């Protein structure tokens, strides 16, 4: 099975583009599973963060892409699971509740809910500036609270395997958390929480209100090249597991134990 080609700009609808991105993700997961020695007919759960379960029973979130990773795109009900996390869940729900229930009401006056959003985004950035809270937030967002063991990224024709605790530790220690600012007189500040590394945006947490389909949803994206730069620079111990797989940091001792049995 060949590795998926880089995504091309889609000329179709946004739903068609999303379908192609999902299919690329499924193809990458299957390719990684085959490299692990799993059956050619391996099937993952398309709705789960557990894209691949390796022969040791450990779960991998497999990511590829060229530009961005979507960490999550959740509506209000999903954030009830975040409530216990030092009040972060409540703030996320307040961000969603800053907007009217109906999309039709939002498009009549977009400025008012965006102004209502500002204090909640500021509060969220302040909360996530605490390294312990940020680490817990990343663990929940990327690894579903530790249910997923590894972040496995297809980059430069190889799968790179990072242990979940290493990823959260490095990101929490290196991210500068701040709010977006207005760049023009028509923009409204403090509409996003930004996660920055060496002065560059790596992640963005924002409301998605661009269509009725995804109205009142919070999206957390990371820019792949910059996220990989952060990981490569701060988890620089690695070992080649095979020609196709490289493991980093704590994963060197934890990954691949089934071969020792």
Secondary structure in CASP SS format (residue, H / E / C, confidence):
PFRMAT SS
TARGET T0000
AUTHOR 0000-0000-0000
METHOD secondary structure of the structure
MODEL  1
X C 1.00
X C 1.00
X C 1.00
X C 1.00
X C 1.00
X C 1.00
X C 1.00
X C 1.00
X C 1.00
X C 1.00
X C 1.00
X C 1.00
X C 1.00
X H 1.00
X H 1.00
X H 1.00
X H 1.00
X H 1.00
X H 1.00
X H 1.00
X H 1.00
X H 1.00
X H 1.00
X H 1.00
X H 1.00
X H 1.00
X H 1.00
X H 1.00
X H 1.00
X H 1.00
X H 1.00
X H 1.00
X H 1.00
X H 1.00
X H 1.00
X C 1.00
X C 1.00
X C 1.00
X C 1.00
X C 1.00
X C 1.00
X C 1.00
X C 1.00
X C 1.00
X C 1.00
X C 1.00
X C 1.00
X C 1.00
X C 1.00
X C 1.00
X C 1.00
X E 1.00
X E 1.00
X C 1.00
X C 1.00
X C 1.00
X C 1.00
X C 1.00
X E 1.00
X E 1.00
X E 1.00
X E 1.00
X E 1.00
X C 1.00
X C 1.00
X C 1.00
X C 1.00
X E 1.00
X E 1.00
X E 1.00
X E 1.00
X E 1.00
X E 1.00
X E 1.00
X C 1.00
X H 1.00
X H 1.00
X H 1.00
X H 1.00
X H 1.00
X H 1.00
X H 1.00
X C 1.00
X C 1.00
X C 1.00
X C 1.00
X C 1.00
X H 1.00
X H 1.00
X H 1.00
X H 1.00
X H 1.00
X H 1.00
X H 1.00
X H 1.00
X H 1.00
X H 1.00
X C 1.00
X C 1.00
X C 1.00
X C 1.00
X C 1.00
X H 1.00
X H 1.00
X H 1.00
X H 1.00
X H 1.00
X H 1.00
X C 1.00
X H 1.00
X H 1.00
X H 1.00
X H 1.00
X H 1.00
X H 1.00
X H 1.00
X H 1.00
X H 1.00
X H 1.00
X H 1.00
X H 1.00
X H 1.00
X H 1.00
X H 1.00
X H 1.00
X H 1.00
X H 1.00
X H 1.00
X C 1.00
X C 1.00
X H 1.00
X H 1.00
X H 1.00
X H 1.00
X H 1.00
X H 1.00
X H 1.00
X H 1.00
X H 1.00
X H 1.00
X H 1.00
X H 1.00
X H 1.00
X C 1.00
X C 1.00
X C 1.00
X C 1.00
X C 1.00
X C 1.00
X E 1.00
X E 1.00
X E 1.00
X E 1.00
X E 1.00
X E 1.00
X C 1.00
X C 1.00
X E 1.00
X E 1.00
X E 1.00
X E 1.00
X E 1.00
X E 1.00
X H 1.00
X H 1.00
X H 1.00
X H 1.00
X H 1.00
X H 1.00
X H 1.00
X H 1.00
X H 1.00
X H 1.00
X H 1.00
X C 1.00
X E 1.00
X E 1.00
X E 1.00
X E 1.00
X C 1.00
X C 1.00
X C 1.00
X C 1.00
X C 1.00
X C 1.00
X C 1.00
X C 1.00
X C 1.00
X C 1.00
X C 1.00
X C 1.00
X E 1.00
X E 1.00
X E 1.00
X E 1.00
X E 1.00
X E 1.00
X C 1.00
X C 1.00
X E 1.00
X E 1.00
X E 1.00
X E 1.00
X E 1.00
X E 1.00
X E 1.00
X E 1.00
X E 1.00
X C 1.00
X C 1.00
X C 1.00
X C 1.00
X C 1.00
X C 1.00
X C 1.00
X C 1.00
X E 1.00
X E 1.00
X E 1.00
X E 1.00
X E 1.00
X E 1.00
X E 1.00
X H 1.00
X H 1.00
X H 1.00
X H 1.00
X H 1.00
X H 1.00
X H 1.00
X H 1.00
X H 1.00
X H 1.00
X H 1.00
X C 1.00
X C 1.00
X C 1.00
X E 1.00
X E 1.00
X E 1.00
X C 1.00
X C 1.00
X C 1.00
X C 1.00
X E 1.00
X E 1.00
X E 1.00
X E 1.00
X C 1.00
X C 1.00
X H 1.00
X H 1.00
X H 1.00
X H 1.00
X C 1.00
X C 1.00
X H 1.00
X H 1.00
X H 1.00
X H 1.00
X C 1.00
END
